[in-house]
Amino acid sequence: MPEPVPPLARGLWGVLATPFTGPSLAVDTESLGREVAHFSGIPATGLVVLGVFGEGAALDSAEAELVVRTVAEQAPSTPLAVGLSSRATAVALEQATTVCRAAGSGLAGLMVQVNSPDPDVLVWHLTAIHEATGAGIVIQDYPETSGVRISSAQILATVERCPFVVAVKSEAPPTAAAIADLTAGTDVPVFGGLGGVGLLDELSAGAAGAMTGFSHPEGLRAALDAWQQGGYAAARTAYLPWLPLVNFEAQPRIGLALRKEILRRRGIIADGAIRPPAPGVPPRLRELMTAHLEAVGTEGSAC
């Protein structure tokens, strides 16, 4: 039986974007460093590298290693969860070896997407990755990306057989209902994502915090802190000013482009470029983006 590993700490796990630069869209490590510094100042409980928002699937192995190593060097005392983009076990094992080497002692867990609704298949996949690396596993249930639909009962059956699971990231709408089922059935921390759209409901359902790529993580921090101090009512008051922007960024297909362009406007990254074939920011939404940023007081500011 595999040995248990420490669960992820509750709180804010910021999902980092991977900045690109120039006509070849090379990884921009200078911008990545500024992004890490911004999260450190909030502060974030931990950082997620090479997540879906981090375009991990668009990077080759050398680029993935560069990104993880840069983050680990910039934030040596911050725990890291590192995403694996492949759902094929052999490829995921290769990716895991690369990123574990780059993350070093800062690695808190490998974030692995659900690859099957069959607990037997999923347990085999997760166990293979854990045994090859010794790393804790964050199960990511994100059917929009994986194409896999899995029930809460099937996730719980998997967690029960995998003592090395350190967290579950639940991103299958309706997320609050799924998180309520999961938190009722396991002590493993469960986090929401999806840009923070359902954060208040997810916290009410027992979520351990937020694990997402919202361009203004200080809004997530404010909501989480208020939740700790005053529960739902306080968190709702703290989060309300941010919700229109949260909703704006959460638009399907273009959310990544919107968030990276906002990070560029904030002066955190130098270029909001994304790698094809992901779509860019629709021109008609740029004026609306300005209005959203002016409403929260960050348009034209550099952080």
C-alpha positions as a Markdown table, in Angstrom:
| # | Residue | x | y | z |
|---|---|---|---|---|
| 1 | Met | 0.0 | 0.0 | 0.0 |
| 2 | Pro | 1.5 | 3.4 | -1.0 |
| 3 | Glu | 2.4 | 5.7 | 1.9 |
| 4 | Pro | 0.2 | 8.7 | 2.7 |
| 5 | Val | 1.7 | 12.2 | 1.9 |
| 6 | Pro | 0.8 | 15.6 | 3.5 |
| 7 | Pro | -2.4 | 17.2 | 2.0 |
| 8 | Leu | -2.2 | 20.6 | 0.3 |
| 9 | Ala | -2.6 | 23.5 | 2.7 |
| 10 | Arg | -6.0 | 25.3 | 2.6 |
| 11 | Gly | -6.1 | 28.8 | 1.1 |
| 12 | Leu | -5.3 | 30.5 | -2.2 |
| 13 | Trp | -3.4 | 28.4 | -4.8 |
| 14 | Gly | -2.7 | 30.8 | -7.7 |
| 15 | Val | -2.6 | 29.3 | -11.2 |
| 16 | Leu | 0.2 | 31.0 | -13.1 |
| 17 | Ala | -0.1 | 32.0 | -16.7 |
| 18 | Thr | 2.9 | 31.2 | -18.9 |
| 19 | Pro | 4.0 | 34.4 | -20.6 |
| 20 | Phe | 5.3 | 34.4 | -24.2 |
| 21 | Thr | 7.4 | 36.9 | -26.1 |
| 22 | Gly | 8.4 | 37.7 | -29.7 |
| 23 | Pro | 7.3 | 36.2 | -33.0 |
| 24 | Ser | 8.3 | 32.7 | -32.0 |
| 25 | Leu | 6.3 | 33.0 | -28.7 |
| 26 | Ala | 9.2 | 31.9 | -26.6 |
| 27 | Val | 8.7 | 31.5 | -22.9 |
| 28 | Asp | 9.2 | 34.9 | -21.2 |
| 29 | Thr | 11.0 | 34.1 | -17.9 |
| 30 | Glu | 11.3 | 37.8 | -16.9 |
| 31 | Ser | 7.5 | 38.3 | -17.1 |
| 32 | Leu | 7.0 | 34.9 | -15.3 |
| 33 | Gly | 9.2 | 36.2 | -12.5 |
| 34 | Arg | 7.0 | 39.3 | -12.1 |
| 35 | Glu | 3.9 | 37.2 | -12.0 |
| 36 | Val | 5.4 | 35.0 | -9.2 |
| 37 | Ala | 6.4 | 38.2 | -7.3 |
| 38 | His | 2.9 | 39.5 | -7.6 |
| 39 | Phe | 1.4 | 36.3 | -6.1 |
| 40 | Ser | 4.1 | 36.4 | -3.4 |
| 41 | Gly | 3.0 | 39.8 | -2.3 |
| 42 | Ile | -0.7 | 38.9 | -2.0 |
| 43 | Pro | 0.3 | 36.3 | -0.6 |
| 44 | Ala | -0.7 | 33.0 | -2.2 |
| 45 | Thr | -0.6 | 29.8 | -0.1 |
| 46 | Gly | 0.9 | 28.0 | -3.1 |
| 47 | Leu | 1.3 | 28.2 | -6.8 |
| 48 | Val | 0.1 | 26.0 | -9.6 |
| 49 | Val | 2.4 | 25.7 | -12.6 |
| 50 | Leu | 1.6 | 24.3 | -16.0 |
| 51 | Gly | -2.1 | 24.2 | -15.3 |
| 52 | Val | -4.7 | 24.5 | -18.1 |
| 53 | Phe | -4.4 | 28.3 | -17.7 |
| 54 | Gly | -0.6 | 27.9 | -17.9 |
| 55 | Glu | -0.9 | 26.4 | -21.4 |
| 56 | Gly | 1.0 | 23.4 | -20.2 |
| 57 | Ala | -0.2 | 21.4 | -23.2 |
| 58 | Ala | 1.3 | 23.9 | -25.5 |
| 59 | Leu | 4.9 | 23.5 | -24.2 |
| 60 | Asp | 7.5 | 21.1 | -25.1 |
| 61 | Ser | 9.4 | 19.2 | -22.4 |
| 62 | Ala | 12.4 | 21.7 | -22.3 |
| 63 | Glu | 10.0 | 24.7 | -22.0 |
| 64 | Ala | 8.0 | 22.9 | -19.3 |
| 65 | Glu | 11.2 | 22.3 | -17.3 |
| 66 | Leu | 12.3 | 25.9 | -17.8 |
| 67 | Val | 8.9 | 27.3 | -16.5 |
| 68 | Val | 8.9 | 25.1 | -13.4 |
| 69 | Arg | 12.6 | 25.8 | -12.6 |
| 70 | Thr | 12.0 | 29.5 | -13.0 |
| 71 | Val | 9.1 | 29.5 | -10.6 |
| 72 | Ala | 10.9 | 27.3 | -8.1 |
| 73 | Glu | 13.9 | 29.6 | -8.1 |
| 74 | Gln | 11.8 | 32.7 | -7.8 |
| 75 | Ala | 9.6 | 31.4 | -4.9 |
| 76 | Pro | 11.9 | 28.9 | -3.1 |
| 77 | Ser | 9.7 | 28.9 | 0.0 |
| 78 | Thr | 6.3 | 28.6 | -1.8 |
| 79 | Pro | 4.8 | 25.1 | -2.3 |
| 80 | Leu | 4.2 | 24.2 | -6.0 |
| 81 | Ala | 1.5 | 22.0 | -7.6 |
| 82 | Val | 2.6 | 21.2 | -11.1 |
| 83 | Gly | 0.2 | 20.1 | -13.8 |
| 84 | Leu | 0.6 | 17.2 | -16.2 |
| 85 | Ser | -1.1 | 17.8 | -19.5 |
| 86 | Ser | -1.2 | 14.2 | -20.8 |
| 87 | Arg | -3.9 | 11.7 | -19.8 |
| 88 | Ala | -1.9 | 8.8 | -21.3 |
| 89 | Thr | 0.1 | 7.2 | -18.6 |
| 90 | Ala | 3.3 | 6.7 | -20.4 |
| 91 | Val | 3.5 | 10.3 | -21.5 |
| 92 | Ala | 2.4 | 11.6 | -18.1 |
| 93 | Leu | 5.2 | 9.6 | -16.5 |
| 94 | Glu | 7.7 | 11.3 | -18.8 |
| 95 | Gln | 6.3 | 14.7 | -18.0 |
| 96 | Ala | 6.3 | 14.0 | -14.3 |
| 97 | Thr | 9.9 | 13.0 | -14.3 |
| 98 | Thr | 10.8 | 16.3 | -16.0 |
| 99 | Val | 8.8 | 18.6 | -13.8 |
| 100 | Cys | 9.8 | 16.8 | -10.6 |
| 101 | Arg | 13.4 | 17.4 | -11.4 |
| 102 | Ala | 12.8 | 21.1 | -12.0 |
| 103 | Ala | 10.6 | 21.7 | -9.0 |
| 104 | Gly | 12.9 | 20.1 | -6.5 |
| 105 | Ser | 12.0 | 20.2 | -2.8 |
| 106 | Gly | 9.3 | 22.8 | -3.5 |
| 107 | Leu | 7.0 | 20.3 | -5.1 |
| 108 | Ala | 3.8 | 19.8 | -3.1 |
| 109 | Gly | 2.0 | 17.7 | -5.7 |
| 110 | Leu | 1.5 | 16.8 | -9.3 |
| 111 | Met | -1.9 | 17.8 | -10.7 |
| 112 | Val | -3.2 | 15.0 | -12.8 |
| 113 | Gln | -6.4 | 15.1 | -14.9 |
| 114 | Val | -9.0 | 12.4 | -14.6 |
| 115 | Asn | -8.4 | 10.1 | -17.6 |
| 116 | Ser | -11.3 | 7.6 | -17.0 |
| 117 | Pro | -14.5 | 7.4 | -15.0 |
| 118 | Asp | -13.6 | 3.8 | -14.1 |
| 119 | Pro | -11.9 | 4.0 | -10.6 |
| 120 | Asp | -9.8 | 0.9 | -11.5 |
| 121 | Val | -8.3 | 2.6 | -14.5 |
| 122 | Leu | -7.9 | 5.9 | -12.7 |
| 123 | Val | -6.3 | 4.3 | -9.6 |
| 124 | Trp | -3.8 | 2.5 | -11.9 |
| 125 | His | -2.9 | 5.7 | -13.7 |
| 126 | Leu | -2.4 | 7.7 | -10.5 |
| 127 | Thr | -0.5 | 5.0 | -8.7 |
| 128 | Ala | 1.9 | 4.6 | -11.6 |
| 129 | Ile | 2.7 | 8.3 | -11.5 |
| 130 | His | 3.1 | 8.4 | -7.7 |
| 131 | Glu | 5.3 | 5.3 | -7.5 |
| 132 | Ala | 7.6 | 6.6 | -10.3 |
| 133 | Thr | 8.0 | 10.0 | -8.5 |
| 134 | Gly | 7.1 | 9.7 | -4.9 |
| 135 | Ala | 5.0 | 12.8 | -5.4 |
| 136 | Gly | 1.5 | 13.5 | -3.9 |
| 137 | Ile | -1.3 | 13.7 | -6.5 |
| 138 | Val | -3.9 | 16.4 | -7.0 |
| 139 | Ile | -6.8 | 14.9 | -8.9 |
| 140 | Gln | -8.2 | 17.4 | -11.4 |
| 141 | Asp | -11.8 | 16.9 | -12.5 |
| 142 | Tyr | -12.1 | 19.3 | -15.5 |
| 143 | Pro | -14.3 | 17.7 | -18.1 |
| 144 | Glu | -14.2 | 20.7 | -20.4 |
| 145 | Thr | -10.5 | 19.9 | -21.1 |
| 146 | Ser | -10.3 | 16.2 | -20.4 |
| 147 | Gly | -13.6 | 15.2 | -22.0 |
| 148 | Val | -14.1 | 12.7 | -19.2 |
| 149 | Arg | -17.3 | 12.7 | -17.0 |
| 150 | Ile | -16.8 | 11.2 | -13.6 |
| 151 | Ser | -19.2 | 11.1 | -10.7 |
| 152 | Ser | -18.4 | 12.3 | -7.1 |
| 153 | Ala | -18.9 | 8.7 | -6.0 |
| 154 | Gln | -16.3 | 7.5 | -8.5 |
| 155 | Ile | -13.8 | 10.1 | -7.4 |
| 156 | Leu | -14.3 | 9.2 | -3.7 |
| 157 | Ala | -13.8 | 5.5 | -4.6 |
| 158 | Thr | -10.5 | 6.5 | -6.2 |
| 159 | Val | -9.4 | 8.7 | -3.3 |
| 160 | Glu | -10.1 | 5.9 | -0.8 |
| 161 | Arg | -7.7 | 3.6 | -2.7 |
| 162 | Cys | -5.0 | 6.3 | -3.2 |
| 163 | Pro | -3.6 | 7.6 | 0.2 |
| 164 | Phe | -1.1 | 9.7 | -1.8 |
| 165 | Val | -3.9 | 12.0 | -3.1 |
| 166 | Val | -3.2 | 15.4 | -1.5 |
| 167 | Ala | -6.2 | 17.3 | -2.9 |
| 168 | Val | -9.0 | 17.2 | -5.4 |
| 169 | Lys | -9.6 | 20.1 | -7.8 |
| 170 | Ser | -13.3 | 20.0 | -8.7 |
| 171 | Glu | -14.2 | 21.9 | -11.9 |
| 172 | Ala | -17.3 | 20.0 | -13.1 |
| 173 | Pro | -20.4 | 22.2 | -12.9 |
| 174 | Pro | -22.4 | 22.4 | -10.8 |
| 175 | Thr | -19.2 | 22.7 | -8.7 |
| 176 | Ala | -20.9 | 23.5 | -5.4 |
| 177 | Ala | -22.9 | 20.3 | -5.5 |
| 178 | Ala | -19.9 | 18.2 | -6.5 |
| 179 | Ile | -17.8 | 19.8 | -3.8 |
| 180 | Ala | -20.5 | 19.2 | -1.2 |
| 181 | Asp | -20.6 | 15.5 | -2.1 |
| 182 | Leu | -16.8 | 15.2 | -2.0 |
| 183 | Thr | -16.2 | 17.1 | 1.3 |
| 184 | Ala | -18.9 | 14.9 | 2.9 |
| 185 | Gly | -17.0 | 11.8 | 1.9 |
| 186 | Thr | -13.3 | 12.5 | 2.4 |
| 187 | Asp | -11.0 | 14.6 | 4.6 |
| 188 | Val | -8.8 | 15.3 | 1.6 |
| 189 | Pro | -9.0 | 19.0 | 0.8 |
| 190 | Val | -11.2 | 19.9 | -2.2 |
| 191 | Phe | -10.6 | 23.1 | -4.1 |
| 192 | Gly | -12.7 | 24.9 | -6.7 |
| 193 | Gly | -11.4 | 26.6 | -9.8 |
| 194 | Leu | -13.1 | 27.9 | -13.0 |
| 195 | Gly | -11.8 | 31.5 | -12.5 |
| 196 | Gly | -13.5 | 31.8 | -9.1 |
| 197 | Val | -17.1 | 32.1 | -10.5 |
| 198 | Gly | -18.5 | 29.8 | -7.9 |
| 199 | Leu | -16.1 | 30.7 | -5.1 |
| 200 | Leu | -18.8 | 31.7 | -2.5 |
| 201 | Asp | -21.0 | 28.7 | -3.1 |
| 202 | Glu | -17.9 | 26.4 | -3.1 |
| 203 | Leu | -16.7 | 27.7 | 0.2 |
| 204 | Ser | -20.2 | 27.2 | 1.6 |
| 205 | Ala | -20.0 | 23.6 | 0.3 |
| 206 | Gly | -16.8 | 23.0 | 2.2 |
| 207 | Ala | -14.1 | 23.9 | -0.3 |
| 208 | Ala | -10.6 | 24.3 | 1.2 |
| 209 | Gly | -10.0 | 27.4 | -0.8 |
| 210 | Ala | -9.5 | 28.6 | -4.4 |
| 211 | Met | -7.2 | 27.2 | -7.0 |
| 212 | Thr | -7.6 | 29.3 | -10.1 |
| 213 | Gly | -6.1 | 31.7 | -12.6 |
| 214 | Phe | -8.2 | 34.9 | -12.1 |
| 215 | Ser | -6.1 | 37.9 | -13.2 |
| 216 | His | -6.8 | 39.7 | -9.9 |
| 217 | Pro | -5.9 | 37.1 | -7.2 |
| 218 | Glu | -6.1 | 39.9 | -4.6 |
| 219 | Gly | -9.9 | 39.7 | -5.0 |
| 220 | Leu | -9.7 | 35.9 | -4.2 |
| 221 | Arg | -7.5 | 36.6 | -1.2 |
| 222 | Ala | -10.0 | 39.2 | 0.1 |
| 223 | Ala | -12.9 | 36.8 | -0.2 |
| 224 | Leu | -11.0 | 34.0 | 1.5 |
| 225 | Asp | -9.8 | 36.2 | 4.4 |
| 226 | Ala | -13.3 | 37.6 | 4.9 |
| 227 | Trp | -14.7 | 34.0 | 4.9 |
| 228 | Gln | -12.4 | 33.1 | 7.7 |
| 229 | Gln | -13.3 | 36.2 | 9.7 |
| 230 | Gly | -17.1 | 36.4 | 9.1 |
| 231 | Gly | -18.3 | 33.5 | 7.0 |
| 232 | Tyr | -20.6 | 33.9 | 4.0 |
| 233 | Ala | -21.9 | 37.4 | 4.6 |
| 234 | Ala | -18.4 | 38.9 | 5.0 |
| 235 | Ala | -17.0 | 37.0 | 2.0 |
| 236 | Arg | -19.9 | 38.1 | -0.2 |
| 237 | Thr | -19.3 | 41.7 | 0.7 |
| 238 | Ala | -15.6 | 41.4 | 0.0 |
| 239 | Tyr | -16.1 | 39.6 | -3.3 |
| 240 | Leu | -18.9 | 41.6 | -4.8 |
| 241 | Pro | -16.7 | 44.3 | -6.4 |
| 242 | Trp | -14.7 | 41.6 | -8.2 |
| 243 | Leu | -17.6 | 39.4 | -9.5 |
| 244 | Pro | -18.3 | 41.3 | -12.8 |
| 245 | Leu | -14.7 | 40.9 | -13.8 |
| 246 | Val | -14.6 | 37.3 | -12.7 |
| 247 | Asn | -17.7 | 36.6 | -14.9 |
| 248 | Phe | -16.1 | 38.5 | -17.8 |
| 249 | Glu | -13.0 | 36.4 | -17.7 |
| 250 | Ala | -14.9 | 33.2 | -17.4 |
| 251 | Gln | -16.3 | 33.2 | -20.9 |
| 252 | Pro | -15.8 | 29.9 | -22.7 |
| 253 | Arg | -12.9 | 29.6 | -25.2 |
| 254 | Ile | -11.6 | 33.1 | -24.8 |
| 255 | Gly | -11.1 | 33.2 | -21.0 |
| 256 | Leu | -7.4 | 32.5 | -21.3 |
| 257 | Ala | -6.9 | 35.3 | -23.8 |
| 258 | Leu | -8.8 | 37.8 | -21.7 |
| 259 | Arg | -6.9 | 37.0 | -18.6 |
| 260 | Lys | -3.5 | 37.3 | -20.2 |
| 261 | Glu | -4.4 | 40.6 | -21.8 |
| 262 | Ile | -5.5 | 41.9 | -18.4 |
| 263 | Leu | -2.2 | 40.8 | -16.9 |
| 264 | Arg | -0.4 | 42.6 | -19.7 |
| 265 | Arg | -2.4 | 45.8 | -19.0 |
| 266 | Arg | -1.6 | 45.5 | -15.3 |
| 267 | Gly | 2.1 | 45.5 | -16.2 |
| 268 | Ile | 2.6 | 42.0 | -14.8 |
| 269 | Ile | 3.5 | 40.4 | -18.1 |
| 270 | Ala | 4.9 | 42.1 | -21.1 |
| 271 | Asp | 2.8 | 40.4 | -23.8 |
| 272 | Gly | -0.7 | 38.9 | -23.6 |
| 273 | Ala | 0.0 | 36.4 | -26.5 |
| 274 | Ile | -1.3 | 32.9 | -26.4 |
| 275 | Arg | -0.2 | 30.0 | -28.5 |
| 276 | Pro | -2.4 | 28.9 | -31.4 |
| 277 | Pro | -4.9 | 27.4 | -31.9 |
| 278 | Ala | -6.4 | 29.1 | -28.9 |
| 279 | Pro | -8.4 | 32.2 | -29.9 |
| 280 | Gly | -7.4 | 35.7 | -29.0 |
| 281 | Val | -9.3 | 38.6 | -27.5 |
| 282 | Pro | -12.3 | 39.6 | -29.7 |
| 283 | Pro | -11.7 | 43.2 | -30.7 |
| 284 | Arg | -15.3 | 44.2 | -29.7 |
| 285 | Leu | -14.6 | 43.2 | -26.1 |
| 286 | Arg | -11.5 | 45.4 | -25.6 |
| 287 | Glu | -13.5 | 48.5 | -24.7 |
| 288 | Leu | -15.6 | 46.5 | -22.2 |
| 289 | Met | -12.4 | 45.1 | -20.7 |
| 290 | Thr | -11.2 | 48.7 | -20.1 |
| 291 | Ala | -14.5 | 49.4 | -18.3 |
| 292 | His | -14.1 | 46.4 | -16.1 |
| 293 | Leu | -10.6 | 47.3 | -15.1 |
| 294 | Glu | -11.5 | 50.9 | -14.4 |
| 295 | Ala | -14.3 | 49.6 | -12.1 |
| 296 | Val | -11.8 | 47.8 | -9.9 |
| 297 | Gly | -9.1 | 50.5 | -10.2 |
| 298 | Thr | -6.4 | 48.7 | -12.1 |
| 299 | Glu | -6.7 | 50.0 | -15.7 |
| 300 | Gly | -3.4 | 51.7 | -16.6 |
| 301 | Ser | -1.7 | 50.7 | -13.4 |
| 302 | Ala | 1.5 | 48.7 | -13.2 |
| 303 | Cys | 2.1 | 46.2 | -10.4 |
